[in-house]
């Protein structure tokens, strides 16, 4: 039995700078405080809502433009990060950020009306140097085949688990065309299309529509409108300005990497039209 005058010190507890009179009325309160301090909040997970989805709505693919040691140091110690880093030699996948947490990889970005995609995307960085200087139409290094296989498997795994739509599997250049060119013209987008992971223009349909565009090329506003409908955040100025040419270059780099000069032409129009109006 605890007597009214008993203190913490009298009961052999750690000595405190004060005494605290105990009584039968204060014991339940103290017990509750001790219990709250040493146990997790009790949450019942018996029930699950039917209508829910992953927070990851987009998958963004990058290249590091750095070798592995430098890229690893950058992505783990500086104010940029990515969920995954895929090494070139030996091909290895590193998880740097848990998928349930935000990584700082997208920056100022826009796609299909959504902006600042960090909070709703998963980022993959690929160790790849690419091209170091202008002109961008010059020689680009190839991605190693074994590394590509790792990337394809990783993309497929993420897309399937998070149910990411085909149109939301993008490159850094798609969501920030005025700033970025990664993953570049050598990235195997067609391979991802063959795996059913991204949308791709049907070649026979492109060939069917091409002659009409060769006879009459649409004006710049038409290209800007279709680029916006495809997903790019692009102003509808009607002028072939630097931003429009850069966005066209990024689009061509992905879907027609043999020539990506940013100039509107019949083939680009046919590819863009098929993607927007299958």
MIGULUM-472549 format. One line per field, with one value per residue (C-alpha): y negated, x, z; residue in three letters. Coordinates in Angstrom, 1 decimal. Layout:
% residues N
yy	c(Y|...)
xx	c(X|...)
zz	c(Z|...)
residuo	c(ALA|...)
***
This chain:
% residues 278
yy	c(0.0|-3.5|-6.0|-9.6|-10.9|-8.5|-10.1|-8.9|-9.0|-6.8|-4.1|-3.8|-5.5|-7.7|-10.8|-13.9|-17.5|-17.5|-15.3|-14.2|-13.0|-9.8|-8.6|-6.0|-8.7|-9.7|-6.2|-5.6|-8.9|-8.1|-4.6|-6.1|-8.5|-5.7|-3.5|-6.2|-6.8|-3.2|-1.9|-2.8|-4.5|-1.7|-1.7|0.9|1.9|4.3|2.3|1.1|-1.5|-0.2|-3.6|-4.4|-4.7|-5.1|-8.5|-7.8|-8.9|-9.5|-7.8|-10.1|-8.8|-10.8|-10.4|-11.5|-13.1|-12.0|-8.8|-6.5|-7.7|-11.4|-10.7|-8.7|-11.4|-14.0|-12.1|-11.1|-14.3|-17.2|-18.8|-16.6|-12.9|-10.1|-7.0|-4.8|-4.9|-2.4|-1.9|-1.1|1.2|3.5|3.0|2.5|0.9|-1.2|-2.4|-5.8|-7.0|-4.9|-5.1|-6.3|-9.4|-12.4|-12.6|-15.9|-14.9|-16.7|-20.3|-22.9|-20.7|-20.3|-17.4|-17.0|-20.0|-18.9|-20.9|-20.4|-16.6|-15.7|-14.9|-12.6|-10.8|-8.2|-9.1|-6.8|-8.2|-6.2|-6.5|-7.8|-10.7|-11.4|-14.4|-17.1|-20.0|-21.5|-20.8|-18.3|-16.6|-15.3|-11.9|-10.5|-7.5|-4.3|-2.9|0.4|3.3|4.9|1.6|1.1|4.6|3.5|0.2|1.9|4.4|1.7|-0.5|2.5|3.3|-0.2|-0.7|2.5|2.0|-1.6|-1.3|-4.2|-5.1|-4.8|-8.5|-9.2|-7.4|-10.2|-11.6|-14.6|-16.4|-15.8|-17.6|-20.3|-20.6|-24.1|-22.9|-19.2|-16.8|-13.5|-10.7|-11.7|-10.3|-7.0|-6.0|-3.0|-4.4|-2.0|0.9|-0.4|-0.7|2.9|3.9|2.1|-0.5|-3.7|-4.9|-4.8|-6.0|-3.1|-3.1|-2.2|-5.0|-7.5|-6.4|-6.7|-10.3|-11.4|-12.3|-14.8|-16.7|-16.6|-18.4|-20.9|-21.4|-22.8|-26.2|-26.7|-27.1|-23.6|-22.1|-24.0|-22.9|-19.2|-19.4|-20.8|-18.0|-15.4|-16.7|-19.5|-22.8|-25.1|-28.6|-28.9|-31.9|-30.9|-31.8|-29.4|-30.8|-29.3|-27.5|-25.9|-24.7|-23.3|-21.4|-20.0|-18.9|-17.0|-15.4|-14.4|-13.1|-10.6|-9.5|-10.2|-10.3|-10.1|-13.8|-16.2|-19.7|-21.3|-22.2|-21.4|-18.9|-16.5|-13.4|-15.2|-16.3|-12.8|-11.3|-14.0|-13.7|-9.9|-10.2|-12.9|-11.4|-7.6)
xx	c(0.0|1.3|1.0|0.1|3.4|5.6|7.8|9.7|12.9|11.4|10.6|14.2|13.5|16.1|16.6|14.8|15.4|12.0|9.7|6.3|3.7|2.0|-1.5|-3.9|-5.4|-2.1|-0.8|-3.1|-2.0|1.7|1.2|-0.4|2.5|5.0|3.1|2.8|6.5|7.6|5.0|3.9|0.6|-2.0|-3.4|-5.8|-5.2|-8.0|-9.9|-8.6|-10.2|-11.1|-10.4|-6.7|-3.7|0.1|1.5|3.9|2.2|5.2|8.5|11.4|14.5|17.8|21.5|24.1|26.6|29.1|31.1|29.9|32.0|31.2|27.5|27.1|28.7|26.5|23.3|24.0|25.7|24.4|21.0|19.9|18.8|17.1|15.3|17.6|21.1|22.0|25.7|27.3|30.2|29.4|25.7|24.1|21.0|21.3|18.3|19.2|15.7|12.8|10.0|7.6|9.7|10.4|13.7|14.9|15.5|12.9|13.4|11.2|9.2|5.9|4.1|0.4|-0.6|1.2|4.1|7.0|6.9|9.3|6.4|4.5|7.3|10.0|13.4|16.0|19.5|21.7|25.4|26.2|28.3|26.4|27.8|29.8|29.5|27.5|26.5|24.1|23.6|27.2|28.4|26.8|28.1|26.1|24.5|26.1|23.8|24.0|23.1|20.1|18.8|19.0|17.2|14.4|13.8|13.7|11.3|9.0|9.0|8.2|5.5|3.8|3.9|2.7|0.4|2.1|0.4|2.5|2.2|3.7|7.0|9.2|12.7|14.0|14.1|10.3|9.5|12.1|13.0|14.5|17.0|17.7|18.6|18.8|18.5|19.6|19.2|20.9|18.5|16.4|12.9|11.8|12.9|10.6|7.8|8.3|7.9|4.6|6.0|5.5|3.3|4.8|3.6|2.5|4.9|2.2|0.0|2.8|3.6|-0.1|-0.3|3.1|2.2|-0.4|2.1|4.6|2.1|1.2|3.2|1.2|2.1|4.0|0.9|-0.2|3.0|2.8|-0.8|0.1|3.2|1.1|-1.5|1.3|2.4|4.9|4.4|4.9|3.5|1.2|3.0|2.7|6.4|9.2|11.1|14.0|11.7|9.7|12.8|14.2|11.0|10.8|14.4|13.6|10.6|12.6|15.4|13.0|10.9|13.2|16.8|18.4|17.8|16.8|17.5|14.3|13.0|9.3|9.1|6.6|7.9|7.9|4.3|3.2|4.7|3.3|-0.2|-0.3|0.7|-1.9|-4.6|-3.9)
zz	c(0.0|-0.9|1.9|1.2|2.4|0.3|-2.4|-5.4|-3.4|-0.6|-3.2|-4.5|-7.8|-9.5|-7.3|-8.7|-7.8|-6.2|-4.3|-5.6|-3.1|-4.3|-3.6|-5.0|-7.1|-8.9|-9.6|-12.7|-14.1|-13.7|-15.1|-18.2|-18.7|-18.4|-20.8|-23.4|-23.3|-24.0|-26.5|-30.0|-30.7|-31.0|-34.5|-35.7|-39.4|-39.7|-42.3|-45.7|-47.9|-51.4|-53.2|-52.9|-55.0|-54.8|-54.2|-57.1|-60.2|-62.4|-63.1|-64.2|-65.8|-65.6|-66.4|-64.0|-66.4|-63.8|-63.1|-60.4|-57.4|-58.2|-58.8|-55.6|-53.5|-55.2|-54.6|-51.0|-49.7|-51.6|-51.8|-54.7|-54.5|-56.4|-55.3|-57.4|-58.9|-61.6|-61.9|-65.3|-64.3|-62.7|-63.4|-59.9|-58.7|-55.5|-53.6|-52.1|-51.0|-49.9|-52.4|-49.7|-49.3|-51.5|-53.5|-54.9|-58.5|-60.7|-59.8|-61.5|-63.7|-65.5|-67.3|-68.3|-66.2|-63.1|-61.7|-59.3|-59.7|-56.8|-54.4|-56.8|-58.7|-58.4|-59.9|-61.5|-62.1|-64.6|-64.4|-67.9|-69.2|-72.4|-74.3|-72.6|-75.1|-78.0|-80.6|-79.1|-82.4|-82.4|-81.1|-77.9|-76.0|-76.0|-72.9|-71.9|-72.7|-69.3|-67.6|-70.0|-68.9|-65.3|-66.0|-68.0|-65.2|-62.6|-64.6|-65.2|-61.4|-60.4|-63.0|-62.1|-58.4|-58.5|-61.6|-63.3|-66.6|-69.8|-70.5|-67.1|-67.6|-68.8|-69.1|-67.2|-70.5|-70.9|-67.7|-67.9|-71.7|-71.4|-68.7|-69.3|-72.1|-70.1|-70.6|-74.1|-77.7|-76.9|-74.2|-75.4|-75.2|-78.0|-75.8|-73.0|-75.6|-76.7|-73.0|-72.9|-70.4|-72.5|-75.3|-78.8|-82.2|-84.4|-87.4|-89.9|-88.8|-88.9|-92.5|-93.4|-92.1|-93.3|-97.0|-95.9|-93.8|-96.6|-98.8|-96.2|-93.0|-90.1|-88.7|-85.4|-83.3|-84.4|-83.2|-79.9|-79.4|-80.0|-77.8|-75.0|-75.5|-75.4|-72.0|-72.3|-70.6|-73.5|-74.3|-77.3|-78.9|-82.5|-82.9|-83.5|-80.6|-78.7|-76.2|-79.0|-80.8|-77.6|-76.8|-80.4|-80.1|-76.9|-78.5|-81.6|-79.4|-77.8|-80.8|-83.7|-82.4|-85.8|-86.2|-83.4|-84.7|-83.2|-86.7|-87.4|-90.3|-91.8|-89.9|-86.6|-87.3|-88.2|-85.0|-82.8|-84.4|-83.9|-80.2|-79.5|-81.7|-82.0)
residuo	c(UNK|UNK|UNK|UNK|UNK|UNK|UNK|UNK|UNK|UNK|UNK|UNK|UNK|UNK|UNK|UNK|UNK|UNK|UNK|UNK|UNK|UNK|UNK|UNK|UNK|UNK|UNK|UNK|UNK|UNK|UNK|UNK|UNK|UNK|UNK|UNK|UNK|UNK|UNK|UNK|UNK|UNK|UNK|UNK|UNK|UNK|UNK|UNK|UNK|UNK|UNK|UNK|UNK|UNK|UNK|UNK|UNK|UNK|UNK|UNK|UNK|UNK|UNK|UNK|UNK|UNK|UNK|UNK|UNK|UNK|UNK|UNK|UNK|UNK|UNK|UNK|UNK|UNK|UNK|UNK|UNK|UNK|UNK|UNK|UNK|UNK|UNK|UNK|UNK|UNK|UNK|UNK|UNK|UNK|UNK|UNK|UNK|UNK|UNK|UNK|UNK|UNK|UNK|UNK|UNK|UNK|UNK|UNK|UNK|UNK|UNK|UNK|UNK|UNK|UNK|UNK|UNK|UNK|UNK|UNK|UNK|UNK|UNK|UNK|UNK|UNK|UNK|UNK|UNK|UNK|UNK|UNK|UNK|UNK|UNK|UNK|UNK|UNK|UNK|UNK|UNK|UNK|UNK|UNK|UNK|UNK|UNK|UNK|UNK|UNK|UNK|UNK|UNK|UNK|UNK|UNK|UNK|UNK|UNK|UNK|UNK|UNK|UNK|UNK|UNK|UNK|UNK|UNK|UNK|UNK|UNK|UNK|UNK|UNK|UNK|UNK|UNK|UNK|UNK|UNK|UNK|UNK|UNK|UNK|UNK|UNK|UNK|UNK|UNK|UNK|UNK|UNK|UNK|UNK|UNK|UNK|UNK|UNK|UNK|UNK|UNK|UNK|UNK|UNK|UNK|UNK|UNK|UNK|UNK|UNK|UNK|UNK|UNK|UNK|UNK|UNK|UNK|UNK|UNK|UNK|UNK|UNK|UNK|UNK|UNK|UNK|UNK|UNK|UNK|UNK|UNK|UNK|UNK|UNK|UNK|UNK|UNK|UNK|UNK|UNK|UNK|UNK|UNK|UNK|UNK|UNK|UNK|UNK|UNK|UNK|UNK|UNK|UNK|UNK|UNK|UNK|UNK|UNK|UNK|UNK|UNK|UNK|UNK|UNK|UNK|UNK|UNK|UNK|UNK|UNK|UNK|UNK|UNK|UNK|UNK|UNK|UNK|UNK)
***
